[in-house]
Amino acid sequence: MSDDIDSRLANRILLGLVIGAVAGAITLAVGGAAPRLLEGARWFATTICDPLGQVFLRMLFFVVVPLVFASLAHGVVQLGELSHLGPLAGRTFLLFFANMFIGATLGVVMMNVVQPGGRLDHETSARLVQEYSGQSRHHLETSAERPELTPTTVVDMFMPRNLFGAFVGNQRNMLGDVLPLILFAILVGAAGLGLSRERRESLQHGLETVTMLMTGIVRFALRLAPYAVPAMIFSVVVKVGFDIVVALGLFVAGCLFVLLLHLFGTMSLWLRVFARRNPSQFFRDIRDVLVTAFSTSSSSATLPASLAVARGRLGISPSTSGFVLPLGATMNMSGTALYEGCVVLFVAQVFGMHLDIAQQLTLVFLSVMSAVAVASIPGGSLPLVAGLLVAFGIPPEGIGIILGVDRLLDMTRTMTNVGADLVTAAIVDRHTPRPQ
């Protein structure tokens, strides 16, 4: 039932995107001959549409800090129960992070080659900067003054003197907002590993409860999306022009291409080299699972099908599949890591902001870490994407541009995530001795 609700909600959001874009395009076309109508439409966008969009976006912003902290800390504490598995766990985590790192890197490379957001002319980008003047103007004014990366600045980035001041109300050192939070969550989780079993389980339950609560707030926000998305798209089109929709189309095409490239390209190489399996036969065997992942946009909802196919058609041992696949459904998010980096670079390009090589390497790292914290539900990555935008001084309101197409990309990246889980299970199983 919940999947049906999510599907209907996603269809309404996509319909809202189309309605908002078409209404904005008609307004621009008619406004050329009736300037007063265009002026009134822009007043309506500023007075009515923008506040509605802000209510939706700020519900997402509310959950960024507690969601990232609770998810990462819970993931680290959970390792205490896995430590006795030794080589099995080591191989699994190595493959998980290599998979996410490669995915995020492919996304960043694609965005630098295609540059869909960079196709807007300078005047259009300038209007966007003016529209979202606060953070974007500050970024443009201070980017030239950004300190060089030295051991001291790296320590300041990860370990500020005031931990909570780093991500509460601090708008001047945006990159420092997320890094200390990630480090603090990892330290709390590591400290939790030293607790007694009962206390560690209590800590896990508490962190899991916080994650579930934040996920509930995300669901509340998504119920506003069918109204907020058309409002935000209409506003940006009438203020900036229809070119933003063209740029969005290029972004979607680029993301779909690189997601499928990672699933059927990178994973085929892994299958051939590390698992000694025929990629064509492997993907034929798991096609039902991929369809399920695509249609539900949920790694968790696809898990039963993944387990059945792994133990049946793929012949993976129950012990390996029972360990790798449930863990992968919560941690192995290569499609999500790829997508998050793409969104950050797209919005930066749209606003005419440049992220240098060091920042893009940092983006790859943060995309991997934040992907681990993503809830395995439709739309679960949106708060984390907003947090990454804030981390690089990019107006988080820019996420509104991609919200209408997020469902299609969510379906594809979930399919990539689940396919990578099964590939990882096949590789781990090949290199794990079976009991005689």
Buried (B, 14 or more C-beta within 10 A) or exposed (E): EEBEEBBEBBEBBBBBBEBBBBBBBEBBEEBEEEEEEBEEBBEBBBEEBBEBBBEBBEBBBBBBBBBBBBBBBBBBBBBBEBEEEEEBBEBBBEBBBBBBBBBBBBBBEBBBEBBBBBBBEEEBBBBBBEBBEEBBBBBBEEBEEBEEEEEEEEEBBBBBEEEEEBBEEBEEBBBBBBBBBBBBBBEBBBEBBEBEEEEBBEBBEBBBEBBEEBBEBBBEBBBBBBBBBBBBBBBBBBBBBBBBBEBBEBBBEBBBEBBBBBBBEBBBEBBEEBBEBEBEEBBEBBEBBBEBBBBBBBBBBBBEBBBEBBBEBBEBBEBBBBBBBBBBBBBBBBBBBBBBBBBBBBBBBBBBBEBEEEBBEBBBBBBBBBBBBBBBBBBBBBBBBBBBBBBBBBBBBBBBBBBBBBBBBBBBBBBBBBBBBBBBBBBBBEEBEEEE
